[in-house]
């Protein structure tokens, strides 16, 4: 009986699963994150603060904004995905991030826009990682793993900032 009660208790607790971004031949599916009690205005302000702290040149990164509704950011990730040949060869990618706000939730939508090698564009896009049937090409397995890891690092940083986990407190110096 004790085990039944403990099982029922755990089943009744809310589960907070961290969303992750997954790359597919179609791109990256947008993620909607609920933040109960937060207004679209509050989230918009917090997201702009995150841009100012996360990006090296936030004025250059922020490409568009509609007050209290959305922001668009262009980013660049150097040495953020690799191709396994004899050794792991690292490459860069550029992306566009659009974040939309509604009371109690936001939508995080990221698109890979360009693959490059030290700024020089590669002759293919991430869709080359996949065969015509949608399955992953073996030689690009590490590419997808490392790209997803870097995309999710940025996404986790944003989520933590939005939820208040990593916002910097003002010091009383």
C-alpha positions as CSV (number, residue, x, y, z in Angstrom):
1,X,0.0,0.0,0.0
2,X,2.9,2.3,0.8
3,X,4.3,1.9,-2.7
4,X,0.9,2.6,-4.3
5,X,0.7,5.9,-2.3
6,X,4.2,6.9,-3.2
7,X,3.5,6.1,-6.9
8,X,0.3,8.1,-6.9
9,X,2.1,11.0,-5.3
10,X,4.8,11.0,-8.0
11,X,2.3,10.7,-10.8
12,X,0.3,13.7,-9.5
13,X,3.4,15.9,-9.4
14,X,3.8,18.2,-12.4
15,X,6.6,17.2,-14.7
16,X,8.8,20.0,-16.0
17,X,10.6,18.7,-19.0
18,X,13.2,21.0,-20.6
19,X,12.5,21.5,-24.2
20,X,15.4,20.8,-26.6
21,X,15.9,21.9,-30.2
22,X,16.3,19.2,-32.8
23,X,17.7,19.6,-36.3
24,X,15.8,17.8,-39.1
25,X,15.8,18.1,-42.9
26,X,12.9,20.6,-42.5
27,X,14.9,22.7,-40.1
28,X,14.3,23.3,-36.4
29,X,10.8,23.1,-35.0
30,X,9.8,26.2,-33.0
31,X,9.3,25.8,-29.3
32,X,6.6,27.4,-27.2
33,X,7.5,27.9,-23.5
34,X,4.9,28.8,-20.9
35,X,5.8,31.4,-18.2
36,X,2.7,31.7,-16.1
37,X,2.2,35.1,-14.5
38,X,4.6,36.9,-17.0
39,X,3.1,39.5,-19.3
40,X,4.2,39.8,-22.9
41,X,5.7,43.2,-22.0
42,X,7.8,41.8,-19.1
43,X,9.1,39.0,-21.3
44,X,9.9,41.4,-24.2
45,X,12.0,43.6,-21.8
46,X,13.7,40.5,-20.3
47,X,14.5,39.1,-23.7
48,X,16.1,42.4,-24.8
49,X,18.2,42.4,-21.7
50,X,19.3,38.8,-22.5
51,X,20.3,40.0,-26.0
52,X,22.4,42.7,-24.4
53,X,24.2,40.3,-22.1
54,X,24.5,37.3,-24.4
55,X,25.8,38.8,-27.7
56,X,29.2,40.4,-28.1
57,X,27.7,43.2,-30.3
58,X,24.0,43.4,-29.3
59,X,23.2,46.5,-31.4
60,X,24.4,44.7,-34.5
61,X,22.7,41.4,-33.6
62,X,19.3,42.8,-33.0
63,X,17.7,43.1,-36.4
64,X,14.1,43.8,-35.8
65,X,11.7,44.4,-32.9
66,X,8.0,45.0,-32.5
67,X,7.5,46.3,-29.0
68,X,6.0,43.8,-26.6
69,X,5.4,41.4,-29.5
70,X,8.7,40.0,-31.0
71,X,12.4,40.4,-31.5
72,X,14.6,39.1,-34.3
73,X,18.3,38.5,-33.7
74,X,21.1,37.4,-36.1
75,X,23.8,35.3,-34.5
76,X,27.0,33.6,-35.5
77,X,28.5,30.6,-33.9
78,X,32.2,30.0,-34.5
79,X,33.5,26.4,-34.5
80,X,30.1,25.1,-33.5
81,X,29.6,22.1,-35.6
82,X,32.1,19.5,-36.8
83,X,32.6,16.9,-39.5
84,X,34.4,13.8,-38.6
85,X,37.0,12.9,-41.2
86,X,40.4,11.7,-40.1
87,X,40.1,14.3,-37.3
88,X,37.1,16.4,-36.3
89,X,37.0,19.5,-38.5
90,X,35.1,22.4,-37.0
91,X,33.0,24.9,-38.9
92,X,30.7,27.9,-38.2
93,X,27.1,28.7,-38.8
94,X,24.9,31.8,-38.8
95,X,21.3,31.8,-37.6
96,X,18.3,34.0,-37.2
97,X,16.4,33.8,-34.0
98,X,12.8,35.1,-33.7
99,X,11.1,35.3,-30.4
100,X,7.4,36.1,-30.1
101,X,5.6,37.1,-26.9
102,X,2.1,36.6,-25.6
103,X,0.9,36.9,-22.0
104,X,2.1,33.7,-20.2
105,X,4.2,32.3,-23.0
106,X,6.8,32.9,-25.7
107,X,7.7,31.2,-29.0
108,X,11.4,30.5,-29.7
109,X,12.0,30.0,-33.4
110,X,15.6,29.6,-34.8
111,X,16.7,29.1,-38.4
112,X,20.2,28.1,-39.6
113,X,20.9,30.6,-42.4
114,X,24.5,29.8,-43.5
115,X,27.3,27.4,-43.0
116,X,30.8,28.7,-43.2
117,X,34.5,28.1,-42.6
118,X,36.1,31.1,-40.9
119,X,33.5,33.4,-42.6
120,X,33.8,31.8,-46.1
121,X,30.5,30.3,-47.1
122,X,30.4,26.5,-47.6
123,X,28.9,25.3,-50.8
124,X,26.0,23.4,-49.1
125,X,23.5,23.9,-46.3
126,X,22.5,21.7,-43.3
127,X,20.0,19.8,-45.6
128,X,23.1,18.0,-47.1
129,X,23.4,16.2,-43.8
130,X,20.3,14.2,-44.8
131,X,19.6,11.6,-47.5
132,X,16.5,12.1,-49.8
133,X,14.5,9.8,-47.5
134,X,15.2,12.1,-44.5
135,X,17.7,9.8,-42.8
136,X,20.9,11.2,-41.5
137,X,24.1,10.6,-43.5
138,X,26.6,8.8,-41.4
139,X,29.5,11.2,-42.1
140,X,27.3,14.1,-40.7
141,X,26.2,12.5,-37.4
142,X,28.7,14.5,-35.4
143,X,27.7,17.6,-37.4
144,X,24.1,17.3,-36.2
145,X,25.2,16.4,-32.6
146,X,27.5,19.4,-32.3
147,X,25.2,21.8,-34.0
148,X,22.3,20.8,-31.8
149,X,24.5,21.1,-28.7
150,X,25.4,24.7,-29.5
151,X,21.9,25.6,-30.5
152,X,20.6,24.2,-27.2
153,X,23.3,26.0,-25.2
154,X,21.9,29.3,-26.5
155,X,18.3,28.1,-26.0
156,X,19.1,27.1,-22.4
157,X,20.8,30.4,-21.7
158,X,17.6,32.2,-23.0
159,X,15.3,30.0,-21.0
160,X,17.3,30.4,-17.8
161,X,17.4,34.2,-18.3
162,X,13.7,34.4,-19.0
163,X,12.8,32.3,-15.9
164,X,15.1,34.4,-13.7
165,X,17.7,31.7,-13.0
166,X,20.6,33.6,-14.4
167,X,19.6,37.3,-14.4
168,X,22.4,39.4,-12.9
169,X,21.5,41.1,-9.7
170,X,22.4,44.8,-9.4
171,X,25.3,45.2,-7.1
172,X,25.5,47.8,-4.3
173,X,29.0,48.8,-5.0
